Amino acid sequence: MDMALSMDNISISNEDENSMMKAMHLPCGLVLNMVLKAAIELDLFELIAKSSAQKLSSYEIASQIPTKNPNAPLVLERVLRFLASQSFLTCNIIKDDDGNNHTSYKLTPLSQRFIPDKDGSSITPFLLLNADPVSVNSCFHLKDAILLGEVPFNMAHGMPAFEHAGKDSRLNMLFNKAMQNLTCIEMKRILECYNGFQGAKEVIDVGGGLGMSLASIISKHPNIKGINFDLPYVIKDAPTYEVASEQGWRGFVEDKMREVRLRWFGHVMRMGTDAPVRRCKRLALDGFRRGRGRPKKYWREMIRRDMEQLQLTGDMTLDRKIWRMRIKIEG
Ligand SMILES: C[S@@+](CC[C@H](N)C(=O)[O-])C[C@H]1O[C@@H](n2cnc3c(N)ncnc32)[C@H](O)[C@@H]1O
């Protein structure tokens, strides 16, 4: 056995020592997330990154944040020391002429992940989402997923996550930004080695959020038609990416998406009432009310808004040719 520590009557293996250290750290797991959240809210990493020497002391940071608390540098010192112990910062101690220690802190590759990169993306929004009370409160119900077969988020908030996001614009934005930032970082890496989009004509991103995956794909493959398919309250915040194709369609992802939605709607409206697929019509009109808690009104509202924009009426769906002509996006 590999002995790490050996005294007269005690011997502790490396394995024992490591598992004990790990077990002692685990109950503090939440602390790291919360300290990071505070550091981000105080812009600590950005302040260090922007400083001329790329390093700051707790006193220098305290002088740049909006506080009148005289003890701020002392409390900050503890936060910075903790972040250094977790490899988010390195520290450098210098003795001045009076023999006093001055500690300054520098960023590490780990903390640099929390500062926007050249595309403006970072891990920060994802951390803020996970450290948000809405997310944390769901975690209190994890055991209920097993004992009661319930979804923890629904138990904590009385509704499914995406319905909640539709009612809480702050959470909606927090979630979408977190996804957008992660996707931007990941898609860059994926597109460097994945060739599966070569030769594709159209890509529909189901649940595409703010459209970052499509924007990345289309910027590498400009001939692809990209369609972002998501909930209306997500789409309304999605930036419009202009798609310029050399051969085919030119236009905006949003418009093409509306055409696809209306084409499908026209199709189900023309089905015979006894056709099994006619169920889709009810789904379309009832807002995909398939499962418990599924938001009822989104699809109905989306189609109603689309039809209003193009000044369409329900009876137009009956003539396939006219319908297609009215909904088509030219390009
Ligand atoms: C994990 S996120 C995907 C994020 C996205 N791929 C990105 O890169 O940002 C799941 C997405 O599914 C969407 N979503 C949830 N329910 C939906 C539904 N019924 N129809 C369409 N989109 C839905 C959410 O709004 C959310 O944007």
PDBQT file of the ligand as one rigid body, heavy atoms in Angstrom, charges set to zero:
ROOT
HETATM    1  C1  LIG A 401     -31.421  23.880 -24.330  1.00  0.00    +0.000 C 
HETATM    2  S1  LIG A 401     -32.192  25.155 -25.176  1.00  0.00    +0.000 S 
HETATM    3  C2  LIG A 401     -31.396  25.123 -26.721  1.00  0.00    +0.000 C 
HETATM    4  C3  LIG A 401     -30.509  26.306 -26.939  1.00  0.00    +0.000 C 
HETATM    5  C4  LIG A 401     -30.071  26.564 -28.351  1.00  0.00    +0.000 C 
HETATM    6  N1  LIG A 401     -29.798  25.359 -29.086  1.00  0.00    +0.000 N 
HETATM    7  C5  LIG A 401     -28.892  27.535 -28.398  1.00  0.00    +0.000 C 
HETATM    8  O1  LIG A 401     -27.905  27.207 -29.032  1.00  0.00    +0.000 OA
HETATM    9  O2  LIG A 401     -28.972  28.610 -27.832  1.00  0.00    +0.000 OA
HETATM   10  C6  LIG A 401     -33.770  24.491 -25.601  1.00  0.00    +0.000 C 
HETATM   11  C7  LIG A 401     -34.570  25.418 -26.469  1.00  0.00    +0.000 C 
HETATM   12  O3  LIG A 401     -35.796  24.774 -26.782  1.00  0.00    +0.000 OA
HETATM   13  C8  LIG A 401     -36.800  25.755 -26.857  1.00  0.00    +0.000 C 
HETATM   14  N2  LIG A 401     -38.121  25.143 -26.719  1.00  0.00    +0.000 N 
HETATM   15  C9  LIG A 401     -38.693  24.618 -25.617  1.00  0.00    +0.000 A 
HETATM   16  N3  LIG A 401     -39.920  24.170 -25.879  1.00  0.00    +0.000 NA
HETATM   17  C10 LIG A 401     -40.145  24.409 -27.206  1.00  0.00    +0.000 A 
HETATM   18  C11 LIG A 401     -41.239  24.143 -28.088  1.00  0.00    +0.000 A 
HETATM   19  N4  LIG A 401     -42.354  23.590 -27.647  1.00  0.00    +0.000 N 
HETATM   20  N5  LIG A 401     -41.119  24.501 -29.386  1.00  0.00    +0.000 NA
HETATM   21  C12 LIG A 401     -39.990  25.108 -29.841  1.00  0.00    +0.000 A 
HETATM   22  N6  LIG A 401     -38.911  25.364 -29.053  1.00  0.00    +0.000 NA
HETATM   23  C13 LIG A 401     -38.988  25.021 -27.754  1.00  0.00    +0.000 A 
HETATM   24  C14 LIG A 401     -36.459  26.707 -25.738  1.00  0.00    +0.000 C 
HETATM   25  O4  LIG A 401     -37.034  27.980 -25.873  1.00  0.00    +0.000 OA
HETATM   26  C15 LIG A 401     -34.917  26.740 -25.826  1.00  0.00    +0.000 C 
HETATM   27  O5  LIG A 401     -34.463  27.803 -26.610  1.00  0.00    +0.000 OA
ENDROOT
TORSDOF 0
